[in-house]
C-alpha cells in the first residue's frame, strides 16, 4: 500500500499538484467488522507516512474513509446520472465481497455486504475447470500460453487461484470472454458456469427482496413512493452478469422473482450495468455526498435479515434466537 501511495504522489507531483494539497481517500467493504475497519484505518495512515518517508505528515487531516457500498452508489448517481430519488438498489460485486445498498428519495435506507463475489463464482469455477479457459481463449496465442502455464501449477490451489485471478482481470481475457462466452455457454462447462452465475445473482436478489419486505414491515421503506425499481450492478464481476443477463428475457425472469417475493409492489424492475467495471468505487470516493448529489447517508436502518432457520442433522436452529 505504501508503494501505491508513493506512485500516486509521484504522478500527482508530475501534474503540478503540490504535496500539501494531497488528500487520500480509502474505501473498505461493509463486511469489515468495527475492529477490521479500525485496523484498516491505522494501516492506511501508517502507509502514507512510510510512502512519503515523512513521520510528521498529518495523516489524520489528510485521509477520508468510506464504505464501498456508498462509494458505488455515488458513482451511479453522478457518473451514470441515475436519480436516487427513486427506489434504487446498488450491488458492487468485487473479488471477495458484494456490497449492497438500498436508496429511496435520496435517502440511504440500508446497506450491508457479504462474502459472496467473483472469487466464489468465476475464479473457483475456472480453477476446477481449466479447459473452459482454453475454450474461451479461442486462437489467442497469449491466452493459450497462459493456459499452458496454469496447467503447470494446477496442483497448487493457491497459486492456481492467484494465476486465474490475474488472467481474469486482464483486458485480453476480458475481451475474449465478452466475445466468446456466448459461444461456449450452450455446452458442457460453459453452460454450468452460466447456470451458476444465474443462481448466484438470483440468490443475491432474493435476499435483497427479503430485506425489502422487512424494511416495509418496519416502516423504513415506503412501498407507495414509486412503482419502479432500478438495480445497479457494478464491480469487476458485474461483467460476467452483464453477459449472462444482457437479454431482456433474462432480466424479466429476475423481475418476476423479485415481484413474487415482494408481493408485486413494483410495476417495473430495470437492471442498470456499470459503464466502467471495477472503477466505480474510486469514482465514488471523489463525489461529494451532500453537495452535487444531495444524498443523505447518516440516518440508515441498521437491521439485517439473517435468513431462515438452519437444519443441522435433525435439529433446527433459529439464527436470531441463537445469536
C-alpha positions as CSV (number, residue, x, y, z in Angstrom):
1,X,0.0,0.0,0.0
2,X,2.9,2.4,0.8
3,X,4.2,1.7,-2.7
4,X,0.9,2.6,-4.3
5,X,0.8,5.8,-2.3
6,X,4.3,6.7,-3.4
7,X,3.5,6.1,-7.0
8,X,0.3,8.1,-6.7
9,X,2.2,11.0,-5.2
10,X,4.8,11.0,-7.9
11,X,2.1,11.1,-10.6
12,X,0.3,14.0,-8.7
13,X,3.6,16.0,-8.5
14,X,4.2,15.4,-12.2
15,X,0.9,17.1,-12.9
16,X,1.8,20.1,-10.8
17,X,-0.1,19.2,-7.7
18,X,1.6,20.4,-4.5
19,X,2.2,17.8,-1.8
20,X,0.4,19.9,0.9
21,X,-2.8,19.8,-1.3
22,X,-2.9,16.0,-1.5
23,X,-5.9,14.2,0.1
24,X,-6.0,10.4,0.4
25,X,-9.4,8.6,0.1
26,X,-9.8,5.0,1.0
27,X,-12.7,2.5,0.7
28,X,-13.4,-0.7,2.6
29,X,-16.2,-3.4,2.4
30,X,-19.3,-3.2,4.6
31,X,-18.3,-6.7,5.7
32,X,-15.5,-5.3,7.8
33,X,-16.1,-5.5,11.5
34,X,-15.5,-2.5,13.6
35,X,-12.2,-4.0,14.6
36,X,-11.2,-4.7,11.0
37,X,-12.2,-1.1,9.8
38,X,-10.2,0.4,12.7
39,X,-7.1,-1.7,11.8
40,X,-7.5,-0.7,8.1
41,X,-7.6,3.0,9.0
42,X,-4.4,2.6,11.1
43,X,-2.6,0.6,8.3
44,X,-3.7,3.1,5.6
45,X,-2.5,6.1,7.6
46,X,0.8,4.4,8.5
47,X,1.3,3.6,4.8
48,X,1.1,7.2,4.0
49,X,3.9,8.1,6.4
50,X,6.0,5.2,5.1
51,X,5.3,6.0,1.4
52,X,6.1,9.7,1.8
53,X,9.0,9.0,4.2
54,X,7.6,11.7,6.5
55,X,6.6,10.8,10.0
56,X,5.3,14.3,10.6
57,X,2.8,14.2,7.7
58,X,-0.7,15.0,9.1
59,X,-2.4,11.8,8.1
60,X,-5.4,12.4,10.4
61,X,-6.3,15.5,8.5
62,X,-5.4,14.2,5.0
63,X,-7.4,11.0,4.9
64,X,-11.0,10.1,4.3
65,X,-12.7,6.6,4.6
66,X,-15.9,5.5,3.0
67,X,-17.6,2.1,2.6
68,X,-17.7,0.5,-0.9
69,X,-21.5,0.3,-1.0
70,X,-21.8,4.1,-0.6
71,X,-18.9,4.8,-3.0
72,X,-20.5,2.6,-5.6
73,X,-23.9,4.3,-5.2
74,X,-22.3,7.7,-5.6
75,X,-20.8,6.6,-8.9
76,X,-24.2,5.6,-10.3
77,X,-25.8,8.8,-9.0
78,X,-23.1,11.1,-10.5
79,X,-21.3,9.0,-13.1
80,X,-24.3,7.5,-14.8
81,X,-26.9,10.1,-13.8
82,X,-29.2,7.6,-12.1
83,X,-31.6,9.5,-9.8
84,X,-31.5,8.0,-6.3
85,X,-34.9,9.8,-5.7
86,X,-36.5,6.6,-7.0
87,X,-36.3,3.1,-5.5
88,X,-32.7,2.1,-6.1
89,X,-30.6,-1.0,-5.2
90,X,-26.8,-0.9,-5.8
91,X,-24.7,-4.0,-5.8
92,X,-20.9,-3.8,-6.1
93,X,-19.6,-7.3,-6.8
94,X,-15.9,-7.4,-6.2
95,X,-13.5,-10.3,-5.8
96,X,-14.2,-11.1,-2.2
97,X,-17.4,-9.3,-1.2
98,X,-20.6,-8.0,-2.6
99,X,-21.5,-4.6,-1.2
100,X,-25.2,-3.7,-1.2
101,X,-27.2,-0.5,-0.6
102,X,-30.9,0.4,-0.8
103,X,-32.0,4.0,-1.5
104,X,-35.3,5.9,-1.6
105,X,-35.9,9.6,-2.1
106,X,-32.1,10.3,-1.9
107,X,-32.0,8.6,1.5
108,X,-29.8,5.7,2.3
109,X,-32.2,3.1,3.8
110,X,-30.0,0.1,4.3
111,X,-26.5,-1.1,3.5
112,X,-24.6,-4.3,4.0
113,X,-22.2,-6.8,2.4
114,X,-21.5,-10.5,2.4
115,X,-18.7,-12.7,1.3
116,X,-20.1,-14.0,-2.0
117,X,-18.5,-12.5,-5.0
118,X,-16.3,-13.1,-8.1
119,X,-13.9,-15.5,-6.4
120,X,-16.7,-17.7,-5.3
121,X,-18.2,-17.9,-8.8
122,X,-15.8,-17.3,-11.6
123,X,-12.4,-17.9,-10.1
124,X,-13.3,-21.0,-8.2
125,X,-15.2,-22.5,-11.1
126,X,-12.3,-21.9,-13.6
127,X,-9.9,-23.3,-11.0
128,X,-11.8,-26.6,-11.2
129,X,-12.5,-26.4,-14.9
130,X,-9.3,-25.2,-16.6
131,X,-10.4,-26.4,-20.0
132,X,-13.0,-23.7,-20.2
133,X,-10.3,-21.1,-20.2
134,X,-8.9,-22.8,-23.3
135,X,-12.3,-22.7,-25.0
136,X,-12.8,-19.1,-24.2
137,X,-9.2,-18.3,-25.4
138,X,-10.0,-19.3,-29.0
139,X,-7.0,-18.8,-31.1
140,X,-5.4,-16.1,-29.0
141,X,-1.7,-17.2,-28.6
142,X,-1.1,-15.2,-25.4
143,X,-4.2,-16.7,-23.6
144,X,-3.3,-20.2,-24.8
145,X,0.2,-19.8,-23.5
146,X,-1.2,-18.6,-20.1
147,X,-3.5,-21.7,-20.1
148,X,-0.4,-23.9,-20.5
149,X,1.2,-22.1,-17.6
150,X,-1.8,-22.6,-15.4
151,X,-1.8,-26.3,-16.2
152,X,1.7,-26.5,-14.8
153,X,0.7,-25.1,-11.4
154,X,-2.7,-26.7,-11.1
155,X,-1.6,-28.9,-8.2
156,X,-1.2,-25.8,-6.0
157,X,-4.7,-24.4,-5.3
158,X,-3.4,-21.1,-4.0
159,X,-1.0,-20.4,-6.9
160,X,-3.7,-21.6,-9.4
161,X,-6.4,-19.3,-7.9
162,X,-4.0,-16.3,-7.9
163,X,-2.9,-17.0,-11.5
164,X,-6.5,-17.3,-12.7
165,X,-7.4,-14.1,-10.9
166,X,-4.6,-12.2,-12.7
167,X,-5.8,-13.7,-16.0
168,X,-9.4,-12.8,-15.5
169,X,-8.5,-9.2,-14.6
170,X,-6.5,-8.7,-17.8
171,X,-8.0,-6.8,-20.7
172,X,-7.1,-9.6,-23.1
173,X,-9.1,-12.2,-21.3
174,X,-11.9,-9.7,-20.8
175,X,-12.2,-9.1,-24.5
176,X,-12.1,-12.8,-25.3
177,X,-14.7,-13.6,-22.6
178,X,-17.0,-10.9,-23.9
179,X,-16.8,-12.1,-27.5
180,X,-16.7,-15.9,-26.9
181,X,-18.6,-16.8,-23.8
182,X,-22.0,-16.9,-25.6
183,X,-20.4,-19.4,-28.0
184,X,-19.4,-21.8,-25.2
185,X,-22.3,-21.1,-22.8
186,X,-24.5,-23.6,-24.6
187,X,-22.4,-26.6,-23.9
188,X,-20.8,-28.5,-21.0
189,X,-18.7,-26.4,-18.7
190,X,-19.8,-23.1,-20.3
191,X,-23.4,-24.0,-19.6
192,X,-22.6,-24.9,-16.0
193,X,-20.9,-21.6,-15.4
194,X,-23.9,-19.7,-16.9
195,X,-26.3,-21.6,-14.6
196,X,-24.1,-20.9,-11.6
197,X,-24.0,-17.2,-12.5
198,X,-27.8,-17.1,-12.8
199,X,-28.2,-18.9,-9.5
200,X,-25.8,-16.5,-7.7
201,X,-27.4,-13.3,-8.8
202,X,-30.8,-14.7,-8.3
203,X,-29.8,-15.6,-4.7
204,X,-28.5,-12.1,-4.0
205,X,-31.7,-10.5,-5.3
206,X,-33.9,-13.0,-3.4
207,X,-32.0,-12.0,-0.3
208,X,-32.5,-8.3,-1.0
209,X,-36.2,-8.9,-1.7
210,X,-36.5,-10.3,1.8
211,X,-34.7,-7.3,3.1
212,X,-37.2,-5.0,1.3
213,X,-40.1,-6.9,2.9
214,X,-38.6,-6.4,6.3
215,X,-37.9,-2.7,5.7
216,X,-41.5,-2.2,4.7
217,X,-42.8,-4.0,7.8
218,X,-40.6,-1.8,10.0
219,X,-41.7,1.3,8.2
220,X,-38.3,2.2,6.8
221,X,-39.2,1.7,3.1
222,X,-42.3,3.2,1.6
223,X,-43.8,0.8,-0.9
224,X,-46.0,3.6,-2.5
225,X,-43.2,6.0,-3.0
226,X,-42.6,4.7,-6.6
227,X,-43.8,1.7,-8.6
228,X,-40.4,1.3,-10.3
229,X,-37.2,-0.4,-9.0
230,X,-33.8,0.0,-10.6
231,X,-31.0,-2.4,-9.8
232,X,-27.5,-1.0,-10.4
233,X,-24.8,-3.6,-10.9
234,X,-21.1,-2.7,-10.6
235,X,-17.7,-4.2,-9.7
236,X,-15.4,-6.3,-11.8
237,X,-17.6,-9.4,-11.5
238,X,-20.5,-7.5,-13.0
239,X,-19.1,-8.0,-16.4
240,X,-20.0,-11.7,-16.1
241,X,-23.5,-10.9,-15.1
242,X,-23.9,-8.4,-17.9
243,X,-23.0,-11.1,-20.5
244,X,-25.4,-13.6,-18.9
245,X,-28.3,-11.2,-18.3
246,X,-27.9,-8.9,-21.3
247,X,-31.1,-10.3,-22.9
248,X,-34.3,-8.6,-21.8
249,X,-35.9,-12.0,-21.4
250,X,-33.3,-13.0,-18.7
251,X,-33.9,-9.7,-16.9
252,X,-37.6,-10.2,-16.9
253,X,-37.1,-13.5,-15.1
254,X,-35.3,-11.7,-12.4
255,X,-38.1,-9.1,-12.3
256,X,-40.7,-11.8,-11.9
257,X,-38.8,-13.4,-9.0
258,X,-38.4,-10.1,-7.2
259,X,-42.1,-9.3,-7.6
260,X,-43.1,-12.7,-6.4
261,X,-41.1,-12.3,-3.2
262,X,-42.2,-8.7,-2.5
263,X,-45.8,-9.2,-3.4
264,X,-45.9,-7.4,-6.7
265,X,-45.2,-3.9,-5.2
266,X,-43.3,-2.8,-8.3
267,X,-44.8,-2.4,-11.8
268,X,-41.4,-2.4,-13.4
269,X,-37.9,-3.6,-12.5
270,X,-34.9,-2.5,-14.5
271,X,-31.3,-3.6,-14.4
272,X,-28.5,-1.0,-15.0
273,X,-25.0,-2.2,-15.6
274,X,-21.9,-0.1,-14.9
275,X,-20.0,1.6,-17.8
276,X,-16.6,1.3,-16.0
277,X,-16.3,-2.1,-14.3
278,X,-14.0,-2.0,-11.2
279,X,-13.7,1.8,-11.2
280,X,-17.0,2.7,-9.6
281,X,-15.7,2.9,-6.0
282,X,-12.6,5.1,-7.0
283,X,-15.0,7.4,-8.8
284,X,-17.5,7.5,-5.9
285,X,-14.7,8.4,-3.5
286,X,-14.4,11.7,-5.3
287,X,-18.1,12.6,-5.2
288,X,-19.4,15.0,-2.6
289,X,-22.3,13.2,-0.8
290,X,-24.0,16.4,0.4
291,X,-23.0,18.6,-2.5
292,X,-23.7,17.7,-6.1
293,X,-25.8,14.6,-5.3
294,X,-27.7,15.9,-2.2
295,X,-27.8,12.4,-0.7
296,X,-28.4,11.6,3.0
297,X,-26.4,8.8,4.3
298,X,-26.3,9.2,8.1
299,X,-29.8,8.0,9.1
300,X,-29.8,4.4,7.9
301,X,-31.6,1.4,9.3
302,X,-29.0,-0.9,10.9
303,X,-31.0,-4.2,11.0
304,X,-30.0,-7.2,9.0
305,X,-32.2,-10.1,7.7
306,X,-30.4,-13.2,8.7
307,X,-32.5,-15.7,6.7
308,X,-34.3,-18.9,7.5
309,X,-33.7,-21.5,10.3
310,X,-30.6,-23.7,9.8
311,X,-31.1,-27.5,9.9
312,X,-28.1,-29.3,11.5
313,X,-28.7,-33.1,11.5
314,X,-32.2,-33.5,12.8
315,X,-32.1,-30.3,14.8
316,X,-33.4,-26.9,13.6
317,X,-31.8,-23.8,15.0
318,X,-33.3,-20.3,14.7
319,X,-30.4,-18.0,13.8
320,X,-31.8,-14.9,15.6
321,X,-32.6,-16.9,18.7
322,X,-29.1,-18.4,18.9
323,X,-27.4,-15.1,18.4
